[in-house]
Amino acid sequence: MGVAPVLPDILGPGLRAVFCGTAPGLASAARGHYYAGPGNRFWAFLRDAGIVPVPLEPGDDARVGEFGIGLTDLVKTMAQSHDRGLPYDVPALAAKVAVHRPAWVAFTSKEAGGACARWLGRARPALGVQEWRLEGARVFVLPSPSGRNQGRASYDGRATRLEWWAELGSLLA
């Protein structure tokens, strides 16, 4: 018998995008909802980038399918603190993408996008649209919405993280 996931996948057929994080944060694991940590901007970025038409918060994570969005993580069986060396399960993600066939996979960090790129034998990705696909889905790497990833002078040439999220929003429109 396998270990239960920290957070269950929120996936289904016909999604515009599946947002894939690295691993649930400790606050998300404790609260039982995606991107629930203090200072995490995931839900605000979804709305501000035009990806969803209404404000959502972590307790609304089960509703994302209404907007053609899915949620998952590369690590499903443990919560993340500041540690590296997590047990990424890119083959499991690829299998989920193959089954559900989303138009896009949006990694919510360079760490997650990099793990997938390594698995595919690709170079570490920059932010934005990638030249490679995952099981037919187009790939976009976003800057992490975590509160720990803020205050930088630039985000791969952009002034704010939201600019990258807005670019994805325009591609999903």
C-alpha positions as a printed Julia matrix, in Angstrom:
173×3 Matrix{Float64}:
   0.0    0.0     0.0
   1.41   3.4    -1.03
   1.78   6.51    1.04
  -1.16   8.91    0.78
  -0.38  12.2    -1.0
   0.04  15.29    1.13
  -2.41  17.05   -1.2
  -4.58  15.19   -3.72
  -4.29  16.08   -7.38
  -6.99  18.3    -8.8
  -7.05  17.11  -12.4
  -9.5   16.28  -15.14
  -9.87  16.11  -18.9
  -9.83  19.17  -21.14
  -7.87  21.5   -18.86
  -6.32  24.68  -20.22
  -3.4   24.29  -17.83
  -2.1   22.15  -15.01
  -0.09  24.13  -12.48
   2.66  21.95  -11.08
   4.57  22.93   -7.97
   7.69  21.43   -6.51
   6.18  20.06   -3.27
   3.51  21.25   -0.86
   4.87  23.75    1.62
   4.52  23.04    5.31
   1.61  25.51    5.67
  -0.21  23.99    2.69
   0.25  20.5     4.11
  -1.03  21.61    7.52
  -4.05  23.39    6.03
  -4.79  20.75    3.39
  -4.89  23.25    0.51
  -2.56  24.23   -2.31
  -0.49  27.42   -2.03
  -1.75  28.19    1.49
   1.46  29.57    2.96
   1.61  33.09    4.33
   2.82  35.45    1.64
   2.21  33.0    -1.2
   0.85  34.98   -4.17
  -0.4   32.05   -6.28
  -4.09  32.84   -5.89
  -3.62  36.59   -6.39
  -1.45  35.97   -9.48
  -4.14  33.71  -11.01
  -6.68  36.52  -10.72
  -4.38  39.44  -11.49
  -3.01  37.68  -14.6
  -6.53  37.04  -15.93
  -6.2   33.26  -15.66
  -9.33  33.06  -13.52
 -12.13  35.66  -13.57
 -12.85  35.71   -9.82
 -10.76  36.01   -6.68
  -9.86  32.63   -5.2
  -8.02  31.61   -2.05
  -6.49  28.35   -0.85
  -9.79  27.02    0.49
 -11.17  27.31   -3.06
  -8.56  25.0    -4.59
 -11.16  22.32   -5.4
 -12.92  24.89   -7.63
 -10.06  25.43  -10.07
 -11.5   22.88  -12.49
 -14.4   25.28  -13.08
 -11.85  27.54  -14.79
 -10.05  24.82  -16.76
  -7.17  24.64  -14.29
  -5.59  21.65  -12.54
  -3.17  21.41   -9.62
  -0.44  18.93   -8.72
   3.12  18.76   -7.39
   6.25  16.83   -8.35
   6.52  15.55   -4.77
   3.25  14.12   -3.51
   4.25  12.32   -0.31
   6.04  14.9     1.83
   5.9   18.57    2.64
   8.78  20.86    1.74
  10.68  23.13    4.04
  13.87  24.72    2.74
  15.47  21.38    1.88
  16.71  20.29   -1.53
  17.09  16.73   -2.72
  13.37  16.06   -2.76
  12.08  12.85   -4.38
  10.73  14.36   -7.61
   8.4   12.02   -9.47
   8.49  13.38  -13.0
   7.41  10.02  -14.51
   4.19  10.23  -12.45
   3.59  13.78  -13.67
   4.19  12.7   -17.27
   1.68   9.87  -16.83
  -0.93  12.28  -15.45
  -0.38  14.66  -18.36
  -0.66  11.77  -20.83
  -4.02  10.76  -19.31
  -5.59  14.21  -18.86
  -4.07  15.93  -21.94
  -3.98  19.55  -20.71
  -3.03  22.19  -23.27
  -0.29  23.53  -20.96
   1.78  22.46  -17.98
   2.79  25.52  -15.96
   5.56  24.87  -13.47
   5.29  27.26  -10.54
   9.04  27.41  -10.0
  12.29  27.05  -11.85
  13.06  24.17   -9.48
  10.03  22.18  -10.67
  10.59  23.09  -14.33
  14.26  22.19  -13.97
  13.45  18.76  -12.53
  11.24  18.01  -15.53
  13.8   19.37  -17.98
  16.54  17.17  -16.45
  14.29  14.12  -16.73
  13.8   14.92  -20.42
  17.55  15.48  -20.92
  17.09  19.23  -21.43
  19.05  22.19  -20.11
  17.84  24.07  -17.05
  14.99  26.26  -18.26
  14.66  30.02  -18.08
  11.29  31.51  -17.2
   8.59  31.54  -19.87
   7.52  29.33  -22.76
   9.76  26.31  -23.31
  10.71  24.83  -26.68
  10.02  21.33  -25.35
   6.75  19.64  -24.45
   5.67  17.17  -21.81
   3.51  14.38  -23.24
   2.25  16.77  -25.91
   1.44  19.63  -23.53
   3.15  22.97  -24.03
   5.32  24.02  -21.07
   5.63  27.37  -19.29
   7.96  27.98  -16.34
   6.77  30.64  -13.91
   8.63  32.38  -11.12
   7.64  30.9    -7.79
   4.7   32.64   -6.1
   6.21  31.83   -2.69
   6.66  34.66   -0.26
  10.33  33.6    -0.06
  10.76  34.52   -3.76
  10.24  38.24   -3.72
  12.17  41.45   -3.62
  14.62  40.59   -6.4
  15.8   43.35   -8.74
  14.46  41.39  -11.72
  12.92  38.08  -12.62
  14.79  36.95  -15.76
  14.61  40.46  -17.19
  11.15  41.35  -15.95
  10.45  43.82  -13.17
   7.86  41.64  -11.4
   6.75  38.03  -11.14
   3.27  39.05  -12.22
   4.56  39.95  -15.7
   5.4   36.27  -16.31
   2.04  35.14  -14.95
   0.28  37.69  -17.19
   2.13  36.32  -20.22
   0.82  32.85  -19.41
  -2.64  34.34  -18.89
  -2.6   35.8   -22.39
  -1.55  32.43  -23.84
  -4.39  30.68  -22.01
  -7.04  33.23  -23.09
